[in-house]
């Protein structure tokens, strides 16, 4: 008994669960209709309206939501100190970048919301189509039922009319028969006296019989006409029903095509809008980054100038205090440029340095640095190539050189030049006399202890903001030692650009720029076979130029 009660309760629970599952399934199917839905089993053929399958879009939305949820997350790792440290670093980086990708995360979420809205709109469209198909099927059922009822009613009316006609015919036939018998008895009773009356009566009966036959034929014609009209009406009705069904299906197909086209167009427009917004976002980000970098470099340049000026002022104050506290003996006069050798140095320069046009083409590099100056000094002017460049630029310039022949050549060209020692000449000039000083291929002729003195004198004679440019062989290029440097017997030693930059900083110069000139590969094509990085490092420019401004 207990087992029967337990099995009965289990069956009830199973039945209840089955009803709940069917109810949930019906609600889900009503909210999310499946493609091809709209026909029930065992019913009359219904209108089938194919709906869009949204499952691929649902899967894509779920994948996108998973990706959005994973933004800013960190993959898990196994336990241990190293993995924990790596996880900490990754989480720190993710938190630091969270502000940067915040707008992108918001954009992704809005995009997912838009996709969900589109899916809900398409679901509503599918539900409307399924509901429309169901209503159409229901209307078709009503029409078929009404037609069947009308056919049954017409059949019943036709049968009733035929029965009435049969009864009427039988009744009239019975009456005629009875009248004939009665008349036959009267005829027999009154044969002779009523022979005329009998003949007249027979004519009457004959006329009535003809009328009865005519009426019977008329009733048969009416019945035939009714049947013919019914057949024609039924054919016309079926034709109209088929035409209406075709028109309805065409309307449904046009509606579905328009809806699909609109959905495709909306998706295309949405993609274009998203792409345009993304491009605008990247463009704005790039512009903002470039602007920030530009302002940062400008600020760094200002800070660098202020910092160099502050360091120079501090060093000058320290040196002044040291001189006041402990005066030193007068410095020995620095060694001047070595005496010219006992041969034609002009012919030597023409052969090994190059003709005037070649040198002038190389000196065009310095034109932008001096074209705004008003008073320029060329130390070691030589044949006057730089002075001619300044004259073409409309800049007042003068030069000094130890070679009488070089000075005479410059004077013959109409250039301002004189023979003088650079230390004596600079010492005799007023402070701030020049706003530009050029020295090309000179410092390698000086003794090591004379070079700092020259740089200090140039700093004293330059105005604040004035430009100094020094060109000399580049000791970083190994090819210079195998070709040009030791060809000139007056060269003492090469000057690395790091040392020259240090002397300039000590003398109060800033904004120092180093430029490597005359690539060795142009005069020695064999160097092109070397690897590019190695060639640029050890066989770069034969000369270098260092340009600075007085702070």
ChimeraX attribute file (.defattr): number of C-alpha atoms within 10 A of each C-alpha:
attribute: neighborCount
match mode: 1-to-1
recipient: residues
	/A:1	6
	/A:2	7
	/A:3	8
	/A:4	9
	/A:5	10
	/A:6	11
	/A:7	12
	/A:8	12
	/A:9	12
	/A:10	12
	/A:11	12
	/A:12	12
	/A:13	12
	/A:14	12
	/A:15	12
	/A:16	12
	/A:17	12
	/A:18	12
	/A:19	12
	/A:20	12
	/A:21	12
	/A:22	12
	/A:23	12
	/A:24	12
	/A:25	12
	/A:26	13
	/A:27	12
	/A:28	12
	/A:29	13
	/A:30	15
	/A:31	14
	/A:32	17
	/A:33	25
	/A:34	20
	/A:35	15
	/A:36	13
	/A:37	18
	/A:38	20
	/A:39	17
	/A:40	10
	/A:41	6
	/A:42	6
	/A:43	9
	/A:44	13
	/A:45	12
	/A:46	17
	/A:47	21
	/A:48	18
	/A:49	21
	/A:50	17
	/A:51	21
	/A:52	15
	/A:53	16
	/A:54	17
	/A:55	11
	/A:56	9
	/A:57	14
	/A:58	14
	/A:59	11
	/A:60	12
	/A:61	18
	/A:62	13
	/A:63	12
	/A:64	16
	/A:65	15
	/A:66	11
	/A:67	11
	/A:68	17
	/A:69	13
	/A:70	11
	/A:71	14
	/A:72	17
	/A:73	12
	/A:74	13
	/A:75	8
	/A:76	9
	/A:77	10
	/A:78	9
	/A:79	9
	/A:80	9
	/A:81	9
	/A:82	10
	/A:83	13
	/A:84	14
	/A:85	11
	/A:86	13
	/A:87	18
	/A:88	13
	/A:89	12
	/A:90	16
	/A:91	16
	/A:92	12
	/A:93	13
	/A:94	17
	/A:95	13
	/A:96	12
	/A:97	12
	/A:98	15
	/A:99	11
	/A:100	11
	/A:101	14
	/A:102	13
	/A:103	12
	/A:104	16
	/A:105	17
	/A:106	12
	/A:107	15
	/A:108	17
	/A:109	16
	/A:110	12
	/A:111	16
	/A:112	17
	/A:113	14
	/A:114	13
	/A:115	18
	/A:116	15
	/A:117	12
	/A:118	16
	/A:119	17
	/A:120	15
	/A:121	13
	/A:122	20
	/A:123	21
	/A:124	15
	/A:125	17
	/A:126	26
	/A:127	19
	/A:128	14
	/A:129	22
	/A:130	25
	/A:131	16
	/A:132	16
	/A:133	22
	/A:134	20
	/A:135	15
	/A:136	17
	/A:137	20
	/A:138	15
	/A:139	12
	/A:140	18
	/A:141	16
	/A:142	12
	/A:143	13
	/A:144	13
	/A:145	12
	/A:146	12
	/A:147	14
	/A:148	12
	/A:149	12
	/A:150	12
	/A:151	14
	/A:152	12
	/A:153	12
	/A:154	15
	/A:155	13
	/A:156	12
	/A:157	12
	/A:158	15
	/A:159	12
	/A:160	12
	/A:161	14
	/A:162	15
	/A:163	12
	/A:164	12
	/A:165	15
	/A:166	13
	/A:167	12
	/A:168	13
	/A:169	16
	/A:170	12
	/A:171	12
	/A:172	14
	/A:173	14
	/A:174	12
	/A:175	12
	/A:176	15
	/A:177	12
	/A:178	12
	/A:179	13
	/A:180	16
	/A:181	12
	/A:182	12
	/A:183	16
	/A:184	14
	/A:185	12
	/A:186	13
	/A:187	17
	/A:188	11
	/A:189	11
	/A:190	14
	/A:191	14
	/A:192	10
	/A:193	10
	/A:194	14
	/A:195	12
	/A:196	11
	/A:197	13
	/A:198	18
	/A:199	11
	/A:200	12
	/A:201	14
	/A:202	14
	/A:203	12
	/A:204	12
	/A:205	15
	/A:206	12
	/A:207	12
	/A:208	13
	/A:209	15
	/A:210	12
	/A:211	12
	/A:212	15
	/A:213	13
	/A:214	12
	/A:215	13
	/A:216	16
	/A:217	12
	/A:218	12
	/A:219	15
	/A:220	14
	/A:221	12
	/A:222	12
	/A:223	15
	/A:224	12
	/A:225	12
	/A:226	14
	/A:227	15
	/A:228	12
	/A:229	12
	/A:230	14
	/A:231	12
	/A:232	11
	/A:233	12
	/A:234	14
	/A:235	12
	/A:236	12
	/A:237	13
	/A:238	11
	/A:239	12
	/A:240	12
	/A:241	14
	/A:242	12
	/A:243	12
	/A:244	12
	/A:245	15
	/A:246	12
	/A:247	12
	/A:248	14
	/A:249	16
	/A:250	12
	/A:251	12
	/A:252	16
	/A:253	14
	/A:254	12
	/A:255	13
	/A:256	19
	/A:257	12
	/A:258	12
	/A:259	14
	/A:260	15
	/A:261	12
	/A:262	12
	/A:263	15
	/A:264	12
	/A:265	12
	/A:266	13
	/A:267	14
	/A:268	12
	/A:269	12
	/A:270	15
	/A:271	12
	/A:272	12
	/A:273	12
	/A:274	14
	/A:275	12
	/A:276	12
	/A:277	13
	/A:278	14
	/A:279	12
	/A:280	12
	/A:281	14
	/A:282	12
	/A:283	12
	/A:284	12
	/A:285	12
	/A:286	12
	/A:287	12
	/A:288	12
	/A:289	12
	/A:290	12
	/A:291	12
	/A:292	12
	/A:293	12
	/A:294	12
	/A:295	12
	/A:296	12
	/A:297	12
	/A:298	12
	/A:299	12
	/A:300	12
	/A:301	13
	/A:302	12
	/A:303	12
	/A:304	14
	/A:305	16
	/A:306	14
	/A:307	13
	/A:308	18
	/A:309	18
	/A:310	14
	/A:311	15
	/A:312	19
	/A:313	14
	/A:314	12
	/A:315	15
	/A:316	15
	/A:317	12
	/A:318	12
	/A:319	12
	/A:320	13
	/A:321	12
	/A:322	12
	/A:323	11
	/A:324	10
	/A:325	9
	/A:326	9
	/A:327	10
	/A:328	9
	/A:329	6
	/A:330	6
	/A:331	6
	/A:332	6
	/A:333	10
	/A:334	16
	/A:335	14
	/A:336	16
	/A:337	22
	/A:338	14
	/A:339	10
	/A:340	12
	/A:341	10
	/A:342	6
	/A:343	8
	/A:344	10
	/A:345	15
	/A:346	13
	/A:347	11
	/A:348	13
	/A:349	15
	/A:350	13
	/A:351	10
	/A:352	11
	/A:353	13
	/A:354	12
	/A:355	13
	/A:356	14
	/A:357	10
	/A:358	11
	/A:359	15
	/A:360	17
	/A:361	12
	/A:362	14
	/A:363	15
	/A:364	13
	/A:365	11
	/A:366	16
	/A:367	14
	/A:368	9
	/A:369	15
	/A:370	21
	/A:371	18
	/A:372	13
	/A:373	18
	/A:374	13
	/A:375	17
	/A:376	25
	/A:377	25
	/A:378	21
	/A:379	25
	/A:380	26
	/A:381	27
	/A:382	25
	/A:383	24
	/A:384	27
	/A:385	20
	/A:386	26
	/A:387	26
	/A:388	18
	/A:389	19
	/A:390	21
	/A:391	15
	/A:392	11
	/A:393	14
	/A:394	13
	/A:395	18
	/A:396	15
	/A:397	24
	/A:398	21
	/A:399	25
	/A:400	22
	/A:401	22
	/A:402	20
	/A:403	19
	/A:404	13
	/A:405	16
	/A:406	22
	/A:407	25
	/A:408	16
	/A:409	15
	/A:410	22
	/A:411	15
	/A:412	10
	/A:413	12
	/A:414	11
	/A:415	18
	/A:416	17
	/A:417	25
	/A:418	20
	/A:419	18
	/A:420	18
	/A:421	16
	/A:422	19
	/A:423	18
	/A:424	11
	/A:425	14
	/A:426	19
	/A:427	15
	/A:428	10
	/A:429	13
	/A:430	11
	/A:431	15
	/A:432	14
	/A:433	15
	/A:434	24
	/A:435	22
	/A:436	27
	/A:437	24
	/A:438	24
	/A:439	19
	/A:440	19
	/A:441	17
	/A:442	17
	/A:443	26
	/A:444	20
	/A:445	21
	/A:446	21
	/A:447	17
	/A:448	16
	/A:449	10
	/A:450	17
	/A:451	19
	/A:452	18
	/A:453	17
	/A:454	21
	/A:455	20
	/A:456	16
	/A:457	18
	/A:458	26
	/A:459	26
	/A:460	21
	/A:461	21
	/A:462	24
	/A:463	18
	/A:464	16
	/A:465	14
	/A:466	23
	/A:467	25
	/A:468	27
	/A:469	21
	/A:470	19
	/A:471	23
	/A:472	22
	/A:473	27
	/A:474	25
	/A:475	21
	/A:476	22
	/A:477	22
	/A:478	16
	/A:479	20
	/A:480	21
	/A:481	16
	/A:482	10
	/A:483	10
	/A:484	13
	/A:485	20
	/A:486	13
	/A:487	13
	/A:488	15
	/A:489	11
	/A:490	16
	/A:491	18
	/A:492	17
	/A:493	16
	/A:494	19
	/A:495	18
	/A:496	14
	/A:497	20
	/A:498	11
	/A:499	10
	/A:500	17
	/A:501	19
	/A:502	13
	/A:503	18
	/A:504	24
	/A:505	22
	/A:506	18
	/A:507	23
	/A:508	24
	/A:509	28
	/A:510	24
	/A:511	15
	/A:512	16
	/A:513	12
	/A:514	16
	/A:515	12
	/A:516	17
	/A:517	18
	/A:518	14
	/A:519	16
	/A:520	23
	/A:521	19
	/A:522	11
	/A:523	10
	/A:524	11
	/A:525	9
	/A:526	10
	/A:527	17
	/A:528	12
	/A:529	9
	/A:530	12
	/A:531	9
	/A:532	12
	/A:533	10
	/A:534	10
	/A:535	16
	/A:536	17
	/A:537	12
	/A:538	14
	/A:539	23
	/A:540	25
	/A:541	24
	/A:542	25
	/A:543	20
	/A:544	22
	/A:545	21
	/A:546	19
	/A:547	21
	/A:548	22
	/A:549	23
	/A:550	24
	/A:551	22
